[in-house]
Each structure stands twice: as C-alpha cells, then as structure tokens.
C-alpha cells in the first residue's frame, strides 16, 4: 500500500510540474503579443483622444499597422490606425463599417465560407477590413473598404500544398 501511495503522489507532482511548465511556456510565448498590444493602446491614447480601448489588432500587409477600437473622451466609438513610423489616424466608427456590419456583408456576399481571420488594416493607402477565409479547399485574402464596406477588386488565392 505504501508503494502505491508513493507512485500516486509522484505522478501527481510530475503532472503539476508539467502543467506549470506549460503555463509558463504559454506566458512566455504570449508576452511579446501582449506588450505590442499594450504599446499600441498607450500610443493611441497619447496621440489621439482615445480614453478606453475595446479591441486591438495587428495587421501586416503593405506595412505593419496596429489598430485600436475604443471610445474617445466624448464617448464616441472610434478606430485608431497606428502605422509603423507614421502618425496615428483616428476615425469615428460611425464614418465606417463596424466588425459586426462587415461580417454581415461578407456572409451575404460569400455564403458558406469559413472566416479564419478578419482584421482592420491598411491596403494600398486606404483603410480596410482584411478578410482571410477558406472556401472549399482553398484559402483567400480579400479586402473590404472601411468607409463603405465595398469589396475591393483584388482577391488573393493562396496555393494548395
């Protein structure tokens, strides 16, 4: 009986060490992402009237750009684009298409697709929603204008493996 108890306790200790190691590894991997998000929010608050942030995205296409959605001092929902090395641009969400609205537009235009990622960003010097999706066995990128939700003419197909 004593030997069995030792093995059970040893197994529990080993499992706890493994779970703790996995937890620390997760924190280590996510640390850079969280630091980037926090820096983007701080920059948006410093350069614009943002006082509250709801969502933060990182977009990489033509250039690296952080986008922060939140509220300004007047309580108006805004989107703040933070292109790397350039000044921040703040736009009221009422002047553009929100994430739920663009998801509805996409669902109406492209029924049956699997949306992998939807992020705001910059494409050809205009503010867009960048859609990465799977349709049947292919993956695609498509861009939608932030200002009116219209699909831009370019669509990029990723090759199959």
Secondary structure as a PSIPRED ss2 file (coil, helix, strand):
# PSIPRED VFORMAT (PSIPRED V4.0)

   1 X C   1.000  0.000  0.000
   2 X H   0.000  1.000  0.000
   3 X H   0.000  1.000  0.000
   4 X H   0.000  1.000  0.000
   5 X H   0.000  1.000  0.000
   6 X H   0.000  1.000  0.000
   7 X H   0.000  1.000  0.000
   8 X H   0.000  1.000  0.000
   9 X H   0.000  1.000  0.000
  10 X H   0.000  1.000  0.000
  11 X H   0.000  1.000  0.000
  12 X H   0.000  1.000  0.000
  13 X H   0.000  1.000  0.000
  14 X H   0.000  1.000  0.000
  15 X H   0.000  1.000  0.000
  16 X H   0.000  1.000  0.000
  17 X H   0.000  1.000  0.000
  18 X H   0.000  1.000  0.000
  19 X H   0.000  1.000  0.000
  20 X H   0.000  1.000  0.000
  21 X H   0.000  1.000  0.000
  22 X H   0.000  1.000  0.000
  23 X H   0.000  1.000  0.000
  24 X H   0.000  1.000  0.000
  25 X H   0.000  1.000  0.000
  26 X H   0.000  1.000  0.000
  27 X H   0.000  1.000  0.000
  28 X H   0.000  1.000  0.000
  29 X H   0.000  1.000  0.000
  30 X H   0.000  1.000  0.000
  31 X H   0.000  1.000  0.000
  32 X H   0.000  1.000  0.000
  33 X H   0.000  1.000  0.000
  34 X H   0.000  1.000  0.000
  35 X H   0.000  1.000  0.000
  36 X H   0.000  1.000  0.000
  37 X H   0.000  1.000  0.000
  38 X H   0.000  1.000  0.000
  39 X H   0.000  1.000  0.000
  40 X H   0.000  1.000  0.000
  41 X H   0.000  1.000  0.000
  42 X H   0.000  1.000  0.000
  43 X H   0.000  1.000  0.000
  44 X H   0.000  1.000  0.000
  45 X H   0.000  1.000  0.000
  46 X H   0.000  1.000  0.000
  47 X H   0.000  1.000  0.000
  48 X C   1.000  0.000  0.000
  49 X C   1.000  0.000  0.000
  50 X E   0.000  0.000  1.000
  51 X E   0.000  0.000  1.000
  52 X E   0.000  0.000  1.000
  53 X E   0.000  0.000  1.000
  54 X E   0.000  0.000  1.000
  55 X E   0.000  0.000  1.000
  56 X E   0.000  0.000  1.000
  57 X E   0.000  0.000  1.000
  58 X E   0.000  0.000  1.000
  59 X E   0.000  0.000  1.000
  60 X E   0.000  0.000  1.000
  61 X C   1.000  0.000  0.000
  62 X C   1.000  0.000  0.000
  63 X C   1.000  0.000  0.000
  64 X E   0.000  0.000  1.000
  65 X E   0.000  0.000  1.000
  66 X E   0.000  0.000  1.000
  67 X E   0.000  0.000  1.000
  68 X E   0.000  0.000  1.000
  69 X E   0.000  0.000  1.000
  70 X E   0.000  0.000  1.000
  71 X E   0.000  0.000  1.000
  72 X E   0.000  0.000  1.000
  73 X C   1.000  0.000  0.000
  74 X C   1.000  0.000  0.000
  75 X C   1.000  0.000  0.000
  76 X C   1.000  0.000  0.000
  77 X E   0.000  0.000  1.000
  78 X E   0.000  0.000  1.000
  79 X E   0.000  0.000  1.000
  80 X E   0.000  0.000  1.000
  81 X E   0.000  0.000  1.000
  82 X E   0.000  0.000  1.000
  83 X E   0.000  0.000  1.000
  84 X C   1.000  0.000  0.000
  85 X C   1.000  0.000  0.000
  86 X C   1.000  0.000  0.000
  87 X C   1.000  0.000  0.000
  88 X C   1.000  0.000  0.000
  89 X E   0.000  0.000  1.000
  90 X E   0.000  0.000  1.000
  91 X E   0.000  0.000  1.000
  92 X E   0.000  0.000  1.000
  93 X H   0.000  1.000  0.000
  94 X H   0.000  1.000  0.000
  95 X H   0.000  1.000  0.000
  96 X C   1.000  0.000  0.000
  97 X C   1.000  0.000  0.000
  98 X C   1.000  0.000  0.000
  99 X H   0.000  1.000  0.000
 100 X H   0.000  1.000  0.000
 101 X H   0.000  1.000  0.000
 102 X H   0.000  1.000  0.000
 103 X H   0.000  1.000  0.000
 104 X H   0.000  1.000  0.000
 105 X H   0.000  1.000  0.000
 106 X H   0.000  1.000  0.000
 107 X H   0.000  1.000  0.000
 108 X H   0.000  1.000  0.000
 109 X H   0.000  1.000  0.000
 110 X C   1.000  0.000  0.000
 111 X C   1.000  0.000  0.000
 112 X C   1.000  0.000  0.000
 113 X C   1.000  0.000  0.000
 114 X E   0.000  0.000  1.000
 115 X E   0.000  0.000  1.000
 116 X E   0.000  0.000  1.000
 117 X E   0.000  0.000  1.000
 118 X E   0.000  0.000  1.000
 119 X E   0.000  0.000  1.000
 120 X E   0.000  0.000  1.000
 121 X E   0.000  0.000  1.000
 122 X E   0.000  0.000  1.000
 123 X E   0.000  0.000  1.000
 124 X C   1.000  0.000  0.000
 125 X C   1.000  0.000  0.000
 126 X E   0.000  0.000  1.000
 127 X E   0.000  0.000  1.000
 128 X E   0.000  0.000  1.000
 129 X E   0.000  0.000  1.000
 130 X E   0.000  0.000  1.000
 131 X E   0.000  0.000  1.000
 132 X E   0.000  0.000  1.000
 133 X E   0.000  0.000  1.000
 134 X E   0.000  0.000  1.000
 135 X E   0.000  0.000  1.000
 136 X C   1.000  0.000  0.000
 137 X C   1.000  0.000  0.000
 138 X E   0.000  0.000  1.000
 139 X E   0.000  0.000  1.000
 140 X E   0.000  0.000  1.000
 141 X E   0.000  0.000  1.000
 142 X E   0.000  0.000  1.000
 143 X E   0.000  0.000  1.000
 144 X E   0.000  0.000  1.000
 145 X E   0.000  0.000  1.000
 146 X C   1.000  0.000  0.000
 147 X C   1.000  0.000  0.000
 148 X C   1.000  0.000  0.000
 149 X C   1.000  0.000  0.000
 150 X C   1.000  0.000  0.000
 151 X E   0.000  0.000  1.000
 152 X E   0.000  0.000  1.000
 153 X E   0.000  0.000  1.000
 154 X E   0.000  0.000  1.000
 155 X E   0.000  0.000  1.000
 156 X E   0.000  0.000  1.000
 157 X E   0.000  0.000  1.000
 158 X E   0.000  0.000  1.000
 159 X C   1.000  0.000  0.000
 160 X C   1.000  0.000  0.000
 161 X C   1.000  0.000  0.000
